[in-house]
Amino acid sequence: MATGSSPPARQQPFKLILGSSSVARKHILEEMGLEFQVMTADIDEKSIRRENPDDLVMVLAEAKGVPSAESSCSVRGLGKGVSGKPYPRLCNARRPRLEPGTFRSQAADAIMSRLNLADYQKEGNQPTLLITSDIVVVHEGIIREKPTTKEEARQFLKGYSGGHVSTVGSVVVTNLTTGKRLGSLDKAEVYFHDIPEEVIESLIDEGVVFRVAGGLLLEHPLTLPFVEAVVGSSDSVMGLSKEIANKLIHDALST
């Protein structure tokens, strides 16, 4: 007999650890309807940086024999870019299918070194996945770290005004129960209208720009009105592509 109550929510068939303290990444996983706990890697991210963004992508992923694959492209915005030229069709390229162990992640390795993996590999245990990601911001061919001073933050934001910036990210999912590890790279671009100086100063005074790579805030209420277009996915720019995370989680659980 019907009781009028809602059916019980389906239990998540795996445990998930987010290897990041990023508020944006937590929010993205929550939007995906996933339950998770947080562990941080506590590594010096700047120690794995490179001057060349392409070299950095390889350091982030350290992939061996990663095949490229075509995928769909999306542009949030209309018309031509700020330069008067059409927006490029920048795809979420490189959706590799990787065998376990071919995709390294310093963050994942740092977290796993603190875990007793035998606890996750006992027979009958629910699978446990560890998801880690990293993102870098590239402006005019230069990698932008988190700004450390007000002047640096001001320089970064003025550089984005009326121009565009690229992001390059990696997502790695490790099945702690089986040892299987999969990863993928993702790229996106953000085009901005002119950002008023008073908006830039307000962002700096608020202080949040100092906690994100390149001081890049895509969906902040002060920034969003000046975003002309996003080529790629907005969640990728924020640090974790939902599409890639879903695929890697699914593949990491498959036998």
Disulfide bonds with the S-S distance in Angstrom:
Cys73-Cys91 2.20
